Amino acid sequence: MNKPEKMVNNPGDIDFFEKYTNGHLTHEELAEFNRRLGNEPDFKQSFDEYIRLISTFKTFNQHERLHQLLEQTHREMMKEKSIYRERKLTRTLKIHSTTIAIAASVTVIILVGSILIFNYIASLKSRENDFRWLRRKVAQIELSQRQLAATMKSNRPANSSGSYTGTGFLISKDGYVLTCYHLVQNEDSLVLRNAKYGSLKAYLTKFDLTSDLALLKIKDSLFTAPRQLPVSINDKESLLGDKVFTLGYPKYDIVYSEGVVSSLTGYEGDTTSYQISLPLNPGNSGGPLVNDAGYVVGIVNGKNITQEGSAFALKSFYLKRFLSQPIDSLTQLKLNWNKRPFYNELNRPQIVKNLSDYIFEVKVYE
Protein backbone atom coordinates (compact mmCIF):
# COMPACT_ATOMS: atom_id res chain seq x y z
CA MET A 1 0.00 0.00 0.00
CA ASN A 2 1.41 3.39 -0.99
CA LYS A 3 2.14 5.79 1.85
CA PRO A 4 0.59 9.27 1.81
CA GLU A 5 2.94 11.79 0.25
CA LYS A 6 2.38 14.30 3.03
CA MET A 7 2.00 13.84 6.75
CA VAL A 8 0.55 16.09 9.47
CA ASN A 9 2.54 19.34 9.43
CA ASN A 10 2.61 20.11 13.14
CA PRO A 11 3.33 17.04 15.34
CA GLY A 12 1.76 18.88 18.26
CA ASP A 13 -1.61 18.79 16.47
CA ILE A 14 -1.75 14.98 16.45
CA ASP A 15 -2.88 14.80 20.09
CA PHE A 16 -5.48 17.45 19.27
CA PHE A 17 -6.80 15.36 16.36
CA GLU A 18 -6.85 12.15 18.44
CA LYS A 19 -8.79 13.84 21.25
CA TYR A 20 -11.32 15.15 18.72
CA THR A 21 -11.95 11.80 16.98
CA ASN A 22 -12.28 10.08 20.39
CA GLY A 23 -14.71 12.72 21.67
CA HIS A 24 -12.40 13.86 24.50
CA LEU A 25 -12.22 17.59 23.73
CA THR A 26 -13.56 20.00 26.32
CA HIS A 27 -16.08 22.66 25.31
CA GLU A 28 -13.31 25.25 25.02
CA GLU A 29 -11.02 22.91 23.07
CA LEU A 30 -13.86 22.01 20.67
CA ALA A 31 -14.57 25.70 20.02
CA GLU A 32 -10.86 26.29 19.35
CA PHE A 33 -10.74 23.25 17.05
CA ASN A 34 -13.73 24.46 14.98
CA ARG A 35 -12.25 27.97 14.79
CA ARG A 36 -8.92 26.69 13.48
CA LEU A 37 -10.65 24.29 11.10
CA GLY A 38 -12.55 27.19 9.52
CA ASN A 39 -9.80 29.81 9.58
CA GLU A 40 -6.54 27.93 9.06
CA PRO A 41 -6.29 26.10 5.68
CA ASP A 42 -3.03 24.36 6.72
CA PHE A 43 -4.64 23.09 9.91
CA LYS A 44 -7.67 21.78 7.96
CA GLN A 45 -5.38 20.11 5.39
CA SER A 46 -3.38 18.47 8.20
CA PHE A 47 -6.58 17.18 9.79
CA ASP A 48 -7.82 15.77 6.45
CA GLU A 49 -4.47 14.01 5.95
CA TYR A 50 -4.62 12.63 9.48
CA ILE A 51 -8.10 11.17 8.85
CA ARG A 52 -6.92 9.56 5.60
CA LEU A 53 -3.86 8.12 7.38
CA ILE A 54 -5.99 6.61 10.15
CA SER A 55 -8.34 5.14 7.51
CA THR A 56 -5.33 3.58 5.74
CA PHE A 57 -4.16 1.91 8.95
CA LYS A 58 -7.66 0.63 9.70
CA THR A 59 -7.98 -0.77 6.18
CA PHE A 60 -4.61 -2.54 6.47
CA ASN A 61 -5.50 -4.05 9.86
CA GLN A 62 -8.85 -5.22 8.53
CA HIS A 63 -7.15 -6.82 5.53
CA GLU A 64 -4.69 -8.68 7.79
CA ARG A 65 -7.51 -9.89 10.02
CA LEU A 66 -9.52 -11.20 7.07
CA HIS A 67 -6.43 -12.97 5.72
CA GLN A 68 -5.99 -14.77 9.06
CA LEU A 69 -9.68 -15.69 9.15
CA LEU A 70 -9.47 -17.13 5.62
CA GLU A 71 -6.53 -19.33 6.61
CA GLN A 72 -8.25 -20.49 9.80
CA THR A 73 -11.46 -21.39 7.95
CA HIS A 74 -9.47 -23.30 5.30
CA ARG A 75 -7.62 -25.32 7.97
CA GLU A 76 -10.91 -26.19 9.69
CA MET A 77 -12.45 -27.37 6.41
CA MET A 78 -9.45 -29.57 5.62
CA LYS A 79 -9.52 -31.02 9.13
CA GLU A 80 -13.26 -31.76 8.82
CA LYS A 81 -12.68 -33.45 5.46
CA SER A 82 -9.88 -35.62 6.87
CA ILE A 83 -12.03 -36.72 9.83
CA TYR A 84 -14.85 -37.67 7.48
CA ARG A 85 -12.54 -39.85 5.33
CA GLU A 86 -11.14 -41.65 8.39
CA ARG A 87 -14.64 -42.48 9.65
CA LYS A 88 -15.68 -43.67 6.20
CA LEU A 89 -12.65 -46.02 6.12
CA THR A 90 -13.55 -47.35 9.60
CA ARG A 91 -17.08 -48.16 8.38
CA THR A 92 -15.69 -50.09 5.39
CA LEU A 93 -13.41 -52.20 7.62
CA LYS A 94 -16.32 -53.07 9.91
CA ILE A 95 -18.42 -54.26 6.96
CA HIS A 96 -15.69 -56.78 6.08
CA SER A 97 -15.37 -58.19 9.61
CA THR A 98 -16.85 -61.49 10.80
CA THR A 99 -20.28 -62.62 9.63
CA ILE A 100 -21.75 -62.56 13.16
CA ALA A 101 -20.84 -58.83 13.55
CA ILE A 102 -22.31 -57.76 10.21
CA ALA A 103 -25.93 -57.26 11.36
CA ALA A 104 -24.98 -55.22 14.41
CA SER A 105 -22.33 -53.31 12.48
CA VAL A 106 -24.79 -52.28 9.76
CA THR A 107 -27.19 -50.83 12.32
CA VAL A 108 -24.43 -48.89 14.10
CA ILE A 109 -22.85 -47.72 10.86
CA ILE A 110 -26.15 -46.42 9.45
CA LEU A 111 -26.85 -44.49 12.65
CA VAL A 112 -23.33 -43.06 12.99
CA GLY A 113 -23.07 -42.38 9.25
CA SER A 114 -26.36 -40.46 9.24
CA ILE A 115 -25.18 -38.28 12.11
CA LEU A 116 -21.82 -37.71 10.46
CA ILE A 117 -23.35 -36.80 7.11
CA PHE A 118 -25.83 -34.43 8.75
CA ASN A 119 -23.10 -32.71 10.75
CA TYR A 120 -20.75 -32.62 7.79
CA ILE A 121 -23.35 -31.00 5.51
CA ALA A 122 -24.19 -28.48 8.23
CA SER A 123 -20.49 -27.76 8.68
CA LEU A 124 -20.00 -27.26 4.94
CA LYS A 125 -22.99 -24.91 4.84
CA SER A 126 -21.51 -22.89 7.70
CA ARG A 127 -18.12 -22.74 5.98
CA GLU A 128 -19.81 -21.72 2.73
CA ASN A 129 -21.53 -18.82 4.52
CA ASP A 130 -18.22 -17.78 6.09
CA PHE A 131 -16.46 -17.81 2.72
CA ARG A 132 -19.32 -15.91 1.07
CA TRP A 133 -18.98 -13.20 3.73
CA LEU A 134 -15.19 -13.19 3.44
CA ARG A 135 -15.37 -12.79 -0.33
CA ARG A 136 -17.67 -9.80 0.08
CA LYS A 137 -15.40 -8.21 2.70
CA VAL A 138 -12.28 -8.75 0.59
CA ALA A 139 -14.03 -7.16 -2.40
CA GLN A 140 -15.04 -4.20 -0.23
CA ILE A 141 -11.49 -3.75 1.05
CA GLU A 142 -10.04 -3.92 -2.45
CA LEU A 143 -12.51 -1.28 -3.64
CA SER A 144 -11.75 0.89 -0.60
CA GLN A 145 -8.02 0.61 -1.20
CA ARG A 146 -8.39 1.60 -4.86
CA GLN A 147 -10.49 4.62 -3.91
CA LEU A 148 -8.06 5.59 -1.17
CA ALA A 149 -5.11 5.34 -3.53
CA ALA A 150 -6.92 7.50 -6.10
CA THR A 151 -7.79 10.02 -3.40
CA MET A 152 -4.19 10.31 -2.20
CA LYS A 153 -2.93 10.61 -5.74
CA SER A 154 -5.29 13.45 -6.66
CA ASN A 155 -5.34 14.98 -3.13
CA ARG A 156 -9.15 15.21 -3.24
CA PRO A 157 -12.05 12.84 -2.38
CA ALA A 158 -12.88 10.29 -5.05
CA ASN A 159 -16.29 10.90 -6.62
CA SER A 160 -18.82 8.43 -7.89
CA SER A 161 -22.06 8.80 -9.77
CA GLY A 162 -23.67 6.05 -7.70
CA SER A 163 -25.93 6.35 -4.70
CA TYR A 164 -26.96 4.26 -1.69
CA THR A 165 -29.39 4.51 1.19
CA GLY A 166 -29.74 4.05 4.92
CA THR A 167 -31.97 5.31 7.71
CA GLY A 168 -31.97 8.28 10.10
CA PHE A 169 -34.36 9.73 12.68
CA LEU A 170 -35.26 13.22 13.87
CA ILE A 171 -33.92 14.04 17.36
CA SER A 172 -34.63 17.77 17.52
CA LYS A 173 -37.45 20.12 16.48
CA ASP A 174 -34.74 22.23 14.85
CA GLY A 175 -34.39 19.64 12.09
CA TYR A 176 -31.40 17.59 13.27
CA VAL A 177 -31.32 13.94 12.20
CA LEU A 178 -29.14 11.20 13.71
CA THR A 179 -27.69 8.40 11.55
CA CYS A 180 -24.54 6.26 11.11
CA TYR A 181 -21.40 7.97 9.86
CA HIS A 182 -20.40 5.10 7.56
CA LEU A 183 -23.51 5.88 5.47
CA VAL A 184 -22.61 9.52 4.78
CA GLN A 185 -18.81 9.72 5.05
CA ASN A 186 -18.26 10.19 1.30
CA GLU A 187 -21.34 12.27 0.55
CA ASP A 188 -21.52 14.98 -2.09
CA SER A 189 -25.21 15.60 -1.41
CA LEU A 190 -27.82 14.21 0.98
CA VAL A 191 -31.58 13.78 0.60
CA LEU A 192 -33.93 12.69 3.40
CA ARG A 193 -37.26 11.16 2.39
CA ASN A 194 -40.41 9.80 4.04
CA ALA A 195 -44.17 9.73 3.41
CA LYS A 196 -44.91 12.81 5.57
CA TYR A 197 -42.38 15.29 4.18
CA GLY A 198 -41.43 13.86 0.80
CA SER A 199 -37.79 14.65 -0.13
CA LEU A 200 -35.78 17.13 1.95
CA LYS A 201 -32.27 18.48 1.41
CA ALA A 202 -29.80 18.04 4.28
CA TYR A 203 -26.12 18.40 5.09
CA LEU A 204 -23.60 16.87 7.51
CA THR A 205 -22.91 19.02 10.59
CA LYS A 206 -20.68 16.78 12.71
CA PHE A 207 -19.57 13.17 13.11
CA ASP A 208 -17.65 10.79 15.36
CA LEU A 209 -15.51 8.04 13.82
CA THR A 210 -15.24 5.96 16.99
CA SER A 211 -18.96 5.64 17.63
CA ASP A 212 -19.88 5.72 13.90
CA LEU A 213 -22.41 8.51 14.45
CA ALA A 214 -23.29 11.47 12.24
CA LEU A 215 -25.58 14.45 12.77
CA LEU A 216 -27.42 15.83 9.75
CA LYS A 217 -29.30 19.15 9.49
CA ILE A 218 -32.38 19.54 7.32
CA LYS A 219 -32.12 22.63 5.15
CA ASP A 220 -35.38 22.73 3.21
CA SER A 221 -38.43 25.01 3.23
CA LEU A 222 -40.71 21.95 3.05
CA PHE A 223 -39.72 20.94 6.60
CA THR A 224 -41.99 22.10 9.42
CA ALA A 225 -41.07 21.42 13.03
CA PRO A 226 -43.39 19.03 14.91
CA ARG A 227 -45.41 20.46 17.78
CA GLN A 228 -44.24 17.65 20.00
CA LEU A 229 -41.28 15.45 19.09
CA PRO A 230 -42.15 11.77 19.66
CA VAL A 231 -38.50 10.67 19.95
CA SER A 232 -36.99 10.42 23.44
CA ILE A 233 -33.62 8.83 24.23
CA ASN A 234 -33.53 6.44 27.18
CA ASP A 235 -31.33 7.05 30.23
CA LYS A 236 -31.10 3.43 31.36
CA GLU A 237 -29.41 0.43 29.76
CA SER A 238 -31.78 -2.22 28.45
CA LEU A 239 -32.07 -5.60 30.12
CA LEU A 240 -31.44 -8.98 28.58
CA GLY A 241 -34.68 -10.15 26.96
CA ASP A 242 -36.23 -6.66 26.62
CA LYS A 243 -38.58 -6.42 23.65
CA VAL A 244 -37.43 -3.95 21.02
CA PHE A 245 -38.31 -2.91 17.49
CA THR A 246 -36.87 -0.76 14.73
CA LEU A 247 -38.14 1.13 11.69
CA GLY A 248 -36.02 1.58 8.60
CA TYR A 249 -35.73 1.69 4.83
CA PRO A 250 -34.39 -1.58 3.42
CA LYS A 251 -36.79 -0.84 0.55
CA TYR A 252 -38.77 2.17 -0.71
CA ASP A 253 -41.45 1.94 1.99
CA ILE A 254 -40.68 2.06 5.71
CA VAL A 255 -40.33 -1.44 7.26
CA TYR A 256 -41.06 -2.54 10.84
CA SER A 257 -39.01 -5.29 12.54
CA GLU A 258 -39.29 -6.54 16.11
CA GLY A 259 -37.22 -8.77 18.41
CA VAL A 260 -35.42 -8.83 21.77
CA VAL A 261 -32.11 -7.81 23.30
CA SER A 262 -30.25 -11.12 23.07
CA SER A 263 -26.90 -9.97 24.52
CA LEU A 264 -25.67 -6.93 26.44
CA THR A 265 -22.48 -6.89 24.35
CA GLY A 266 -21.99 -6.61 20.61
CA TYR A 267 -19.48 -8.05 18.16
CA GLU A 268 -16.59 -9.83 19.95
CA GLY A 269 -17.78 -8.60 23.37
CA ASP A 270 -18.08 -4.90 22.45
CA THR A 271 -19.61 -3.27 25.56
CA THR A 272 -20.82 -0.19 23.66
CA SER A 273 -23.40 -2.23 21.72
CA TYR A 274 -26.26 -4.68 22.12
CA GLN A 275 -26.77 -7.84 20.11
CA ILE A 276 -30.41 -8.02 19.08
CA SER A 277 -32.43 -10.93 17.71
CA LEU A 278 -34.09 -9.01 14.93
CA PRO A 279 -34.25 -9.56 11.14
CA LEU A 280 -32.52 -6.76 9.21
CA ASN A 281 -31.55 -5.97 5.64
CA PRO A 282 -29.25 -3.43 3.96
CA GLY A 283 -30.82 -0.01 4.51
CA ASN A 284 -31.72 -0.57 8.18
CA SER A 285 -28.44 0.97 9.40
CA GLY A 286 -29.05 4.23 11.22
CA GLY A 287 -32.57 3.31 12.32
CA PRO A 288 -33.68 3.79 15.96
CA LEU A 289 -33.91 0.80 18.30
CA VAL A 290 -37.05 1.39 20.41
CA ASN A 291 -38.37 -0.39 23.52
CA ASP A 292 -41.99 -1.10 24.52
CA ALA A 293 -42.26 2.22 26.39
CA GLY A 294 -41.38 4.15 23.23
CA TYR A 295 -37.85 5.15 24.27
CA VAL A 296 -34.95 5.04 21.84
CA VAL A 297 -32.45 2.63 23.44
CA GLY A 298 -29.92 2.51 20.60
CA ILE A 299 -29.18 2.94 16.91
CA VAL A 300 -28.90 -0.01 14.51
CA ASN A 301 -25.37 -0.06 13.08
CA GLY A 302 -24.64 -3.59 11.82
CA LYS A 303 -25.87 -7.05 10.91
CA ASN A 304 -24.44 -10.27 12.35
CA ILE A 305 -23.60 -12.15 9.16
CA THR A 306 -22.66 -15.34 11.06
CA GLN A 307 -26.12 -15.69 12.64
CA GLU A 308 -29.38 -15.28 10.72
CA GLY A 309 -31.85 -12.83 12.27
CA SER A 310 -29.21 -11.20 14.48
CA ALA A 311 -27.84 -7.65 14.46
CA PHE A 312 -26.05 -5.02 16.56
CA ALA A 313 -27.05 -1.59 17.90
CA LEU A 314 -25.01 1.13 19.62
CA LYS A 315 -26.36 1.84 23.13
CA SER A 316 -28.28 5.03 23.97
CA PHE A 317 -25.58 6.23 26.41
CA TYR A 318 -23.21 6.79 23.49
CA LEU A 319 -25.92 8.52 21.46
CA LYS A 320 -26.48 11.00 24.30
CA ARG A 321 -22.77 11.58 24.77
CA PHE A 322 -22.39 12.40 21.08
CA LEU A 323 -25.44 14.68 21.02
CA SER A 324 -24.44 16.49 24.22
CA GLN A 325 -21.29 17.84 22.58
CA PRO A 326 -21.84 21.26 20.93
CA ILE A 327 -21.92 21.37 17.15
CA ASP A 328 -19.75 24.48 17.26
CA SER A 329 -18.99 27.33 19.64
CA LEU A 330 -22.45 28.84 19.11
CA THR A 331 -24.76 25.88 18.51
CA GLN A 332 -26.10 23.45 21.12
CA LEU A 333 -28.88 20.96 20.43
CA LYS A 334 -32.22 21.31 22.20
CA LEU A 335 -33.37 17.81 23.14
CA ASN A 336 -36.20 16.32 25.21
CA TRP A 337 -34.09 13.97 27.31
CA ASN A 338 -35.30 12.61 30.66
CA LYS A 339 -38.93 13.02 29.55
CA ARG A 340 -41.39 10.26 28.86
CA PRO A 341 -42.64 10.20 25.27
CA PHE A 342 -46.07 11.82 24.97
CA TYR A 343 -47.51 8.57 23.61
CA ASN A 344 -46.38 6.38 26.55
CA GLU A 345 -49.93 5.13 27.13
CA LEU A 346 -50.45 4.08 23.52
CA ASN A 347 -50.07 0.55 22.17
CA ARG A 348 -47.26 -0.45 19.86
CA PRO A 349 -49.06 0.10 16.51
CA GLN A 350 -49.91 3.66 17.60
CA ILE A 351 -46.33 4.28 18.76
CA VAL A 352 -45.04 2.99 15.41
CA LYS A 353 -47.47 5.24 13.52
CA ASN A 354 -46.32 8.36 15.42
CA LEU A 355 -42.62 7.54 15.03
CA SER A 356 -42.86 6.79 11.29
CA ASP A 357 -43.38 10.47 10.44
CA TYR A 358 -39.94 11.33 11.83
CA ILE A 359 -37.86 8.47 10.45
CA PHE A 360 -36.23 9.11 7.09
CA GLU A 361 -34.60 7.26 4.26
CA VAL A 362 -31.10 8.75 4.01
CA LYS A 363 -30.17 8.85 0.35
CA VAL A 364 -26.51 9.58 -0.33
CA TYR A 365 -25.10 10.77 -3.65
CA GLU A 366 -21.37 10.59 -4.27
Secondary structure as a PSIPRED ss2 file (coil, helix, strand):
# PSIPRED VFORMAT (PSIPRED V4.0)

   1 M C   1.000  0.000  0.000
   2 N C   1.000  0.000  0.000
   3 K C   1.000  0.000  0.000
   4 P C   1.000  0.000  0.000
   5 E C   1.000  0.000  0.000
   6 K C   1.000  0.000  0.000
   7 M C   1.000  0.000  0.000
   8 V C   1.000  0.000  0.000
   9 N C   1.000  0.000  0.000
  10 N C   1.000  0.000  0.000
  11 P C   1.000  0.000  0.000
  12 G H   0.000  1.000  0.000
  13 D H   0.000  1.000  0.000
  14 I H   0.000  1.000  0.000
  15 D H   0.000  1.000  0.000
  16 F H   0.000  1.000  0.000
  17 F H   0.000  1.000  0.000
  18 E H   0.000  1.000  0.000
  19 K H   0.000  1.000  0.000
  20 Y H   0.000  1.000  0.000
  21 T H   0.000  1.000  0.000
  22 N C   1.000  0.000  0.000
  23 G C   1.000  0.000  0.000
  24 H C   1.000  0.000  0.000
  25 L C   1.000  0.000  0.000
  26 T C   1.000  0.000  0.000
  27 H H   0.000  1.000  0.000
  28 E H   0.000  1.000  0.000
  29 E H   0.000  1.000  0.000
  30 L H   0.000  1.000  0.000
  31 A H   0.000  1.000  0.000
  32 E H   0.000  1.000  0.000
  33 F H   0.000  1.000  0.000
  34 N H   0.000  1.000  0.000
  35 R H   0.000  1.000  0.000
  36 R H   0.000  1.000  0.000
  37 L H   0.000  1.000  0.000
  38 G H   0.000  1.000  0.000
  39 N H   0.000  1.000  0.000
  40 E C   1.000  0.000  0.000
  41 P H   0.000  1.000  0.000
  42 D H   0.000  1.000  0.000
  43 F H   0.000  1.000  0.000
  44 K H   0.000  1.000  0.000
  45 Q H   0.000  1.000  0.000
  46 S H   0.000  1.000  0.000
  47 F H   0.000  1.000  0.000
  48 D H   0.000  1.000  0.000
  49 E H   0.000  1.000  0.000
  50 Y H   0.000  1.000  0.000
  51 I H   0.000  1.000  0.000
  52 R H   0.000  1.000  0.000
  53 L H   0.000  1.000  0.000
  54 I H   0.000  1.000  0.000
  55 S H   0.000  1.000  0.000
  56 T H   0.000  1.000  0.000
  57 F H   0.000  1.000  0.000
  58 K H   0.000  1.000  0.000
  59 T H   0.000  1.000  0.000
  60 F H   0.000  1.000  0.000
  61 N H   0.000  1.000  0.000
  62 Q H   0.000  1.000  0.000
  63 H H   0.000  1.000  0.000
  64 E H   0.000  1.000  0.000
  65 R H   0.000  1.000  0.000
  66 L H   0.000  1.000  0.000
  67 H H   0.000  1.000  0.000
  68 Q H   0.000  1.000  0.000
  69 L H   0.000  1.000  0.000
  70 L H   0.000  1.000  0.000
  71 E H   0.000  1.000  0.000
  72 Q H   0.000  1.000  0.000
  73 T H   0.000  1.000  0.000
  74 H H   0.000  1.000  0.000
  75 R H   0.000  1.000  0.000
  76 E H   0.000  1.000  0.000
  77 M H   0.000  1.000  0.000
  78 M H   0.000  1.000  0.000
  79 K H   0.000  1.000  0.000
  80 E H   0.000  1.000  0.000
  81 K H   0.000  1.000  0.000
  82 S H   0.000  1.000  0.000
  83 I H   0.000  1.000  0.000
  84 Y H   0.000  1.000  0.000
  85 R H   0.000  1.000  0.000
  86 E H   0.000  1.000  0.000
  87 R H   0.000  1.000  0.000
  88 K H   0.000  1.000  0.000
  89 L H   0.000  1.000  0.000
  90 T H   0.000  1.000  0.000
  91 R H   0.000  1.000  0.000
  92 T H   0.000  1.000  0.000
  93 L H   0.000  1.000  0.000
  94 K H   0.000  1.000  0.000
  95 I H   0.000  1.000  0.000
  96 H C   1.000  0.000  0.000
  97 S C   1.000  0.000  0.000
  98 T C   1.000  0.000  0.000
  99 T H   0.000  1.000  0.000
 100 I H   0.000  1.000  0.000
 101 A H   0.000  1.000  0.000
 102 I H   0.000  1.000  0.000
 103 A H   0.000  1.000  0.000
 104 A H   0.000  1.000  0.000
 105 S H   0.000  1.000  0.000
 106 V H   0.000  1.000  0.000
 107 T H   0.000  1.000  0.000
 108 V H   0.000  1.000  0.000
 109 I H   0.000  1.000  0.000
 110 I H   0.000  1.000  0.000
 111 L H   0.000  1.000  0.000
 112 V H   0.000  1.000  0.000
 113 G H   0.000  1.000  0.000
 114 S H   0.000  1.000  0.000
 115 I H   0.000  1.000  0.000
 116 L H   0.000  1.000  0.000
 117 I H   0.000  1.000  0.000
 118 F H   0.000  1.000  0.000
 119 N H   0.000  1.000  0.000
 120 Y H   0.000  1.000  0.000
 121 I H   0.000  1.000  0.000
 122 A H   0.000  1.000  0.000
 123 S H   0.000  1.000  0.000
 124 L H   0.000  1.000  0.000
 125 K H   0.000  1.000  0.000
 126 S H   0.000  1.000  0.000
 127 R H   0.000  1.000  0.000
 128 E H   0.000  1.000  0.000
 129 N H   0.000  1.000  0.000
 130 D H   0.000  1.000  0.000
 131 F H   0.000  1.000  0.000
 132 R H   0.000  1.000  0.000
 133 W H   0.000  1.000  0.000
 134 L H   0.000  1.000  0.000
 135 R H   0.000  1.000  0.000
 136 R H   0.000  1.000  0.000
 137 K H   0.000  1.000  0.000
 138 V H   0.000  1.000  0.000
 139 A H   0.000  1.000  0.000
 140 Q H   0.000  1.000  0.000
 141 I H   0.000  1.000  0.000
 142 E H   0.000  1.000  0.000
 143 L H   0.000  1.000  0.000
 144 S H   0.000  1.000  0.000
 145 Q H   0.000  1.000  0.000
 146 R H   0.000  1.000  0.000
 147 Q H   0.000  1.000  0.000
 148 L H   0.000  1.000  0.000
 149 A H   0.000  1.000  0.000
 150 A H   0.000  1.000  0.000
 151 T H   0.000  1.000  0.000
 152 M H   0.000  1.000  0.000
 153 K H   0.000  1.000  0.000
 154 S H   0.000  1.000  0.000
 155 N C   1.000  0.000  0.000
 156 R C   1.000  0.000  0.000
 157 P C   1.000  0.000  0.000
 158 A C   1.000  0.000  0.000
 159 N C   1.000  0.000  0.000
 160 S C   1.000  0.000  0.000
 161 S C   1.000  0.000  0.000
 162 G C   1.000  0.000  0.000
 163 S E   0.000  0.000  1.000
 164 Y E   0.000  0.000  1.000
 165 T E   0.000  0.000  1.000
 166 G E   0.000  0.000  1.000
 167 T E   0.000  0.000  1.000
 168 G E   0.000  0.000  1.000
 169 F E   0.000  0.000  1.000
 170 L E   0.000  0.000  1.000
 171 I C   1.000  0.000  0.000
 172 S C   1.000  0.000  0.000
 173 K C   1.000  0.000  0.000
 174 D C   1.000  0.000  0.000
 175 G C   1.000  0.000  0.000
 176 Y E   0.000  0.000  1.000
 177 V E   0.000  0.000  1.000
 178 L E   0.000  0.000  1.000
 179 T E   0.000  0.000  1.000
 180 C E   0.000  0.000  1.000
 181 Y H   0.000  1.000  0.000
 182 H H   0.000  1.000  0.000
 183 L H   0.000  1.000  0.000
 184 V H   0.000  1.000  0.000
 185 Q C   1.000  0.000  0.000
 186 N C   1.000  0.000  0.000
 187 E C   1.000  0.000  0.000
 188 D C   1.000  0.000  0.000
 189 S E   0.000  0.000  1.000
 190 L E   0.000  0.000  1.000
 191 V E   0.000  0.000  1.000
 192 L E   0.000  0.000  1.000
 193 R E   0.000  0.000  1.000
 194 N E   0.000  0.000  1.000
 195 A C   1.000  0.000  0.000
 196 K C   1.000  0.000  0.000
 197 Y C   1.000  0.000  0.000
 198 G E   0.000  0.000  1.000
 199 S E   0.000  0.000  1.000
 200 L E   0.000  0.000  1.000
 201 K E   0.000  0.000  1.000
 202 A E   0.000  0.000  1.000
 203 Y E   0.000  0.000  1.000
 204 L E   0.000  0.000  1.000
 205 T E   0.000  0.000  1.000
 206 K E   0.000  0.000  1.000
 207 F E   0.000  0.000  1.000
 208 D E   0.000  0.000  1.000
 209 L C   1.000  0.000  0.000
 210 T C   1.000  0.000  0.000
 211 S C   1.000  0.000  0.000
 212 D C   1.000  0.000  0.000
 213 L E   0.000  0.000  1.000
 214 A E   0.000  0.000  1.000
 215 L E   0.000  0.000  1.000
 216 L E   0.000  0.000  1.000
 217 K E   0.000  0.000  1.000
 218 I E   0.000  0.000  1.000
 219 K C   1.000  0.000  0.000
 220 D C   1.000  0.000  0.000
 221 S C   1.000  0.000  0.000
 222 L C   1.000  0.000  0.000
 223 F C   1.000  0.000  0.000
 224 T C   1.000  0.000  0.000
 225 A C   1.000  0.000  0.000
 226 P C   1.000  0.000  0.000
 227 R C   1.000  0.000  0.000
 228 Q C   1.000  0.000  0.000
 229 L C   1.000  0.000  0.000
 230 P C   1.000  0.000  0.000
 231 V C   1.000  0.000  0.000
 232 S C   1.000  0.000  0.000
 233 I E   0.000  0.000  1.000
 234 N C   1.000  0.000  0.000
 235 D C   1.000  0.000  0.000
 236 K C   1.000  0.000  0.000
 237 E C   1.000  0.000  0.000
 238 S C   1.000  0.000  0.000
 239 L C   1.000  0.000  0.000
 240 L C   1.000  0.000  0.000
 241 G C   1.000  0.000  0.000
 242 D C   1.000  0.000  0.000
 243 K E   0.000  0.000  1.000
 244 V E   0.000  0.000  1.000
 245 F E   0.000  0.000  1.000
 246 T E   0.000  0.000  1.000
 247 L E   0.000  0.000  1.000
 248 G E   0.000  0.000  1.000
 249 Y C   1.000  0.000  0.000
 250 P C   1.000  0.000  0.000
 251 K C   1.000  0.000  0.000
 252 Y C   1.000  0.000  0.000
 253 D C   1.000  0.000  0.000
 254 I C   1.000  0.000  0.000
 255 V E   0.000  0.000  1.000
 256 Y E   0.000  0.000  1.000
 257 S E   0.000  0.000  1.000
 258 E E   0.000  0.000  1.000
 259 G E   0.000  0.000  1.000
 260 V E   0.000  0.000  1.000
 261 V E   0.000  0.000  1.000
 262 S E   0.000  0.000  1.000
 263 S E   0.000  0.000  1.000
 264 L C   1.000  0.000  0.000
 265 T C   1.000  0.000  0.000
 266 G C   1.000  0.000  0.000
 267 Y H   0.000  1.000  0.000
 268 E H   0.000  1.000  0.000
 269 G H   0.000  1.000  0.000
 270 D C   1.000  0.000  0.000
 271 T C   1.000  0.000  0.000
 272 T C   1.000  0.000  0.000
 273 S E   0.000  0.000  1.000
 274 Y E   0.000  0.000  1.000
 275 Q E   0.000  0.000  1.000
 276 I E   0.000  0.000  1.000
 277 S E   0.000  0.000  1.000
 278 L C   1.000  0.000  0.000
 279 P C   1.000  0.000  0.000
 280 L C   1.000  0.000  0.000
 281 N C   1.000  0.000  0.000
 282 P C   1.000  0.000  0.000
 283 G C   1.000  0.000  0.000
 284 N C   1.000  0.000  0.000
 285 S C   1.000  0.000  0.000
 286 G C   1.000  0.000  0.000
 287 G C   1.000  0.000  0.000
 288 P E   0.000  0.000  1.000
 289 L E   0.000  0.000  1.000
 290 V E   0.000  0.000  1.000
 291 N E   0.000  0.000  1.000
 292 D C   1.000  0.000  0.000
 293 A C   1.000  0.000  0.000
 294 G C   1.000  0.000  0.000
 295 Y C   1.000  0.000  0.000
 296 V E   0.000  0.000  1.000
 297 V E   0.000  0.000  1.000
 298 G E   0.000  0.000  1.000
 299 I E   0.000  0.000  1.000
 300 V E   0.000  0.000  1.000
 301 N E   0.000  0.000  1.000
 302 G E   0.000  0.000  1.000
 303 K E   0.000  0.000  1.000
 304 N C   1.000  0.000  0.000
 305 I C   1.000  0.000  0.000
 306 T C   1.000  0.000  0.000
 307 Q C   1.000  0.000  0.000
 308 E C   1.000  0.000  0.000
 309 G C   1.000  0.000  0.000
 310 S E   0.000  0.000  1.000
 311 A E   0.000  0.000  1.000
 312 F E   0.000  0.000  1.000
 313 A E   0.000  0.000  1.000
 314 L E   0.000  0.000  1.000
 315 K E   0.000  0.000  1.000
 316 S H   0.000  1.000  0.000
 317 F H   0.000  1.000  0.000
 318 Y H   0.000  1.000  0.000
 319 L H   0.000  1.000  0.000
 320 K H   0.000  1.000  0.000
 321 R H   0.000  1.000  0.000
 322 F H   0.000  1.000  0.000
 323 L H   0.000  1.000  0.000
 324 S H   0.000  1.000  0.000
 325 Q C   1.000  0.000  0.000
 326 P C   1.000  0.000  0.000
 327 I C   1.000  0.000  0.000
 328 D C   1.000  0.000  0.000
 329 S C   1.000  0.000  0.000
 330 L C   1.000  0.000  0.000
 331 T C   1.000  0.000  0.000
 332 Q C   1.000  0.000  0.000
 333 L C   1.000  0.000  0.000
 334 K C   1.000  0.000  0.000
 335 L C   1.000  0.000  0.000
 336 N C   1.000  0.000  0.000
 337 W C   1.000  0.000  0.000
 338 N C   1.000  0.000  0.000
 339 K C   1.000  0.000  0.000
 340 R C   1.000  0.000  0.000
 341 P C   1.000  0.000  0.000
 342 F C   1.000  0.000  0.000
 343 Y C   1.000  0.000  0.000
 344 N C   1.000  0.000  0.000
 345 E C   1.000  0.000  0.000
 346 L C   1.000  0.000  0.000
 347 N C   1.000  0.000  0.000
 348 R H   0.000  1.000  0.000
 349 P H   0.000  1.000  0.000
 350 Q H   0.000  1.000  0.000
 351 I H   0.000  1.000  0.000
 352 V H   0.000  1.000  0.000
 353 K H   0.000  1.000  0.000
 354 N H   0.000  1.000  0.000
 355 L H   0.000  1.000  0.000
 356 S H   0.000  1.000  0.000
 357 D C   1.000  0.000  0.000
 358 Y C   1.000  0.000  0.000
 359 I E   0.000  0.000  1.000
 360 F E   0.000  0.000  1.000
 361 E E   0.000  0.000  1.000
 362 V E   0.000  0.000  1.000
 363 K E   0.000  0.000  1.000
 364 V E   0.000  0.000  1.000
 365 Y E   0.000  0.000  1.000
 366 E C   1.000  0.000  0.000
